[in-house]
Amino acid sequence: MIGRRSRYAASILYTSGEGDFLGTRPAIESKPRPDDRFHTVIEGDRVDLLAHRYLGQADLWWIICDYNDIFFPMELTPGTILRIPSVEHVSMRLLD
């Protein structure tokens, strides 16, 4: 049971075919697309900086996290290959 003063009090338990998760919004559709781009993480990379570089807005960092099942965005491992959706896909399908 989550207490009403908990930071998770406004969260909802979502159930999908892949399992349950606690959140304030449903997970986004992230099936591979032909216009996806790929980025190999190097030392010093941050998801907000990658979102600014590839998507034009640093505050879209959560999309990169959702697409790559990143739960701890401050712990990117160098050498990891991230899949990043195209700007067009984000603006037409994810932010409408």
ZIWOJO-V253470 format. One record per pair of residues at least 12 apart in sequence whose ideal C-beta (glycine too) atoms are under 6 Angstrom apart, sorted by the first residue. I is the first residue (numbers start at 1). J is the second residue. D is the distance in whole Angstrom. If there is no record, write none. Layout:
i=[I	I]
j=[J	J]
d=[D	D]
This chain:
i=[11	11	14	28	28	30	30	35	36	36	37	38	38	39	39	40	41	41	41	42	43	45	47	47	47	47	48	50	51	54	55	55	64	67	68]
j=[23	24	26	66	94	66	67	86	83	85	84	81	83	82	84	81	76	78	80	78	78	76	61	64	65	73	61	64	64	84	87	90	84	83	82]
d=[6	6	6	5	6	6	5	4	5	6	5	6	6	5	6	5	5	5	4	6	5	5	4	5	6	5	4	6	6	5	6	6	6	5	5]
